[in-house]
């Protein structure tokens, strides 16, 4: 059985003056990703894909180097489009995330609708798997779209209760059947 690992990038260096897609991993995030990359969990990974967002590209590079493969980028793996609001302080962001998941058919304050982001991420994952010969695959992307995909593969409505508790988690599914094998699991302990 080939497995697909959906991995959310770990902690980032928050810079309110830069667009969120350009944020890099923090030292803690890079260290947690390196720990995960060295663990036996992903020993069979033969391909690593990421979104084009800097933090995902950096996290994918760490995993790809540990597995001896070249990372590949597929832009549609990006996080839900939140450019209408840009950076939001944590309390305001959490309220927006609640609204995003709670009203999936609506564009809340100009954010991409959750139903649209869910369709995009499912199509993007199908695309990268079609481009990748058999074997285990790692997709390094983002928590919001990862949760949307998890809900879809579980056959459940979009719901934030399936969201990761903090950045830097993974879940997996059977490549052939899309059956979920495990829910969000931390890539490594928080530092």
C-alpha positions as CSV (number, residue, x, y, z in Angstrom):
1,X,0.0,0.0,0.0
2,X,1.4,3.4,-1.0
3,X,0.8,6.2,1.5
4,X,0.4,10.0,1.0
5,X,1.5,12.2,3.8
6,X,-0.2,15.6,4.0
7,X,2.2,17.8,6.1
8,X,1.5,21.3,7.2
9,X,4.5,23.6,7.5
10,X,5.7,24.1,11.0
11,X,6.2,27.5,12.8
12,X,7.0,30.6,10.8
13,X,8.9,33.8,11.3
14,X,5.9,36.2,11.5
15,X,6.6,39.4,9.6
16,X,3.5,41.7,9.3
17,X,5.3,43.9,6.8
18,X,5.6,41.0,4.2
19,X,2.9,39.1,2.4
20,X,2.1,35.9,4.3
21,X,3.0,33.6,1.4
22,X,6.6,35.0,1.6
23,X,7.1,34.2,5.3
24,X,9.9,31.7,6.1
25,X,10.1,29.0,8.6
26,X,11.3,30.1,12.1
27,X,14.3,28.4,13.7
28,X,11.9,26.3,15.8
29,X,9.9,25.4,12.7
30,X,13.0,24.3,10.8
31,X,14.2,22.3,13.7
32,X,10.9,20.5,14.1
33,X,10.8,19.7,10.4
34,X,14.4,18.4,10.5
35,X,13.3,16.1,13.4
36,X,10.4,14.8,11.4
37,X,12.5,14.3,8.3
38,X,14.9,12.1,10.2
39,X,12.1,10.0,11.8
40,X,11.2,6.6,10.3
41,X,7.6,7.8,9.6
42,X,8.5,9.0,6.2
43,X,11.3,6.6,5.4
44,X,9.5,5.3,2.3
45,X,8.8,8.7,0.8
46,X,9.9,8.7,-2.9
47,X,8.5,12.1,-3.9
48,X,8.0,15.4,-2.1
49,X,5.7,18.2,-3.4
50,X,4.9,21.6,-1.9
51,X,3.0,24.7,-2.5
52,X,5.0,27.7,-3.9
53,X,4.7,29.5,-0.5
54,X,8.1,30.1,1.0
55,X,7.4,28.3,4.3
56,X,6.1,25.2,2.5
57,X,9.0,25.2,0.0
58,X,11.5,25.4,2.9
59,X,9.9,22.6,4.8
60,X,9.7,20.4,1.7
61,X,13.4,21.0,1.0
62,X,14.3,19.7,4.5
63,X,12.2,16.5,4.0
64,X,13.4,16.0,0.4
65,X,17.0,16.3,1.4
66,X,16.6,13.7,4.1
67,X,14.9,11.4,1.7
68,X,17.4,12.0,-1.2
69,X,14.8,13.3,-3.6
70,X,14.4,16.6,-5.4
71,X,11.4,18.6,-4.1
72,X,8.8,19.7,-6.6
73,X,6.4,22.7,-6.4
74,X,2.8,22.8,-7.5
75,X,1.3,26.3,-6.9
76,X,-2.4,25.2,-6.5
77,X,-1.4,23.5,-3.2
78,X,-1.4,27.0,-1.6
79,X,-3.3,27.9,1.5
80,X,-6.7,29.4,1.3
81,X,-6.5,32.8,-0.3
82,X,-6.6,35.4,2.5
83,X,-5.0,38.2,0.6
84,X,-8.2,40.4,1.0
85,X,-7.3,40.9,4.7
86,X,-3.5,40.2,4.7
87,X,-1.9,39.7,8.1
88,X,-4.4,39.7,11.0
89,X,-3.4,39.7,14.7
90,X,-3.9,36.2,16.3
91,X,-7.3,36.9,18.0
92,X,-8.7,38.4,14.8
93,X,-7.3,35.6,12.7
94,X,-8.8,32.9,14.9
95,X,-12.2,34.6,14.6
96,X,-11.8,34.7,10.8
97,X,-10.7,31.1,10.6
98,X,-13.8,30.2,12.7
99,X,-16.0,32.0,10.1
100,X,-14.1,30.5,7.2
101,X,-14.8,27.0,8.4
102,X,-18.2,27.8,9.8
103,X,-19.6,29.4,6.7
104,X,-17.9,27.4,3.9
105,X,-20.3,28.6,1.1
106,X,-19.5,32.3,1.9
107,X,-16.5,34.5,1.1
108,X,-15.9,36.0,4.6
109,X,-14.3,39.5,4.3
110,X,-13.1,38.5,0.8
111,X,-11.3,35.3,1.7
112,X,-11.5,32.4,-0.7
113,X,-14.6,30.3,0.1
114,X,-13.9,27.1,1.9
115,X,-15.8,25.0,-0.6
116,X,-13.7,26.5,-3.4
117,X,-10.4,25.9,-1.5
118,X,-11.5,22.3,-0.8
119,X,-12.1,21.6,-4.5
120,X,-8.8,23.3,-5.5
121,X,-6.7,21.3,-3.0
122,X,-8.4,18.0,-3.9
123,X,-7.8,18.7,-7.6
124,X,-4.2,19.7,-6.9
125,X,-3.4,16.6,-4.9
126,X,-5.0,14.4,-7.6
127,X,-2.8,16.3,-10.1
128,X,0.5,15.8,-8.2
129,X,-0.3,12.1,-7.6
130,X,-1.0,11.6,-11.4
131,X,2.4,13.1,-12.1
132,X,4.2,10.9,-9.6
133,X,5.0,7.3,-10.2
134,X,3.9,4.8,-7.6
135,X,5.2,4.9,-4.0
136,X,4.8,7.0,-0.9
137,X,4.4,10.7,-1.5
138,X,4.7,13.7,0.8
139,X,2.7,16.9,0.2
140,X,4.0,19.8,2.2
141,X,1.4,22.5,2.3
142,X,-0.9,24.3,4.8
143,X,-3.2,23.5,7.7
144,X,-6.3,25.2,6.4
145,X,-6.4,23.4,3.1
146,X,-5.1,20.2,4.8
147,X,-8.1,20.3,7.0
148,X,-10.5,20.8,4.1
149,X,-9.0,17.8,2.3
150,X,-9.2,15.7,5.5
151,X,-12.9,16.5,5.8
152,X,-13.5,15.6,2.2
153,X,-11.7,12.3,2.4
154,X,-13.5,11.4,5.7
155,X,-16.8,12.2,3.9
156,X,-17.6,14.8,6.5
157,X,-18.9,18.4,6.2
158,X,-16.3,21.1,6.4
159,X,-15.7,21.7,10.1
160,X,-12.9,23.3,12.1
161,X,-13.0,20.6,14.7
162,X,-10.8,18.6,12.3
163,X,-8.2,21.4,12.2
164,X,-4.7,20.9,13.5
165,X,-4.2,22.4,16.9
166,X,-1.0,24.3,15.9
167,X,1.4,24.5,12.9
168,X,3.5,21.5,12.0
169,X,1.2,18.4,11.8
170,X,0.7,15.5,9.3
171,X,-2.1,13.1,8.4
172,X,-2.0,10.4,5.8
173,X,-4.2,8.5,3.4
174,X,-4.0,5.4,1.2
175,X,-2.9,6.6,-2.2
176,X,-5.2,4.2,-4.2
177,X,-8.4,4.6,-2.2
178,X,-8.0,8.0,-0.5
179,X,-9.0,6.2,2.8
180,X,-7.7,8.3,5.7
181,X,-5.1,6.3,7.8
182,X,-4.7,8.8,10.6
183,X,-5.8,12.3,11.6
184,X,-3.5,15.3,12.3
185,X,-0.4,14.2,14.3
186,X,2.4,16.6,15.4
187,X,5.5,16.3,13.2
188,X,7.6,16.6,16.3
189,X,7.2,17.9,19.9
190,X,6.9,21.7,20.2
191,X,10.2,23.4,21.1
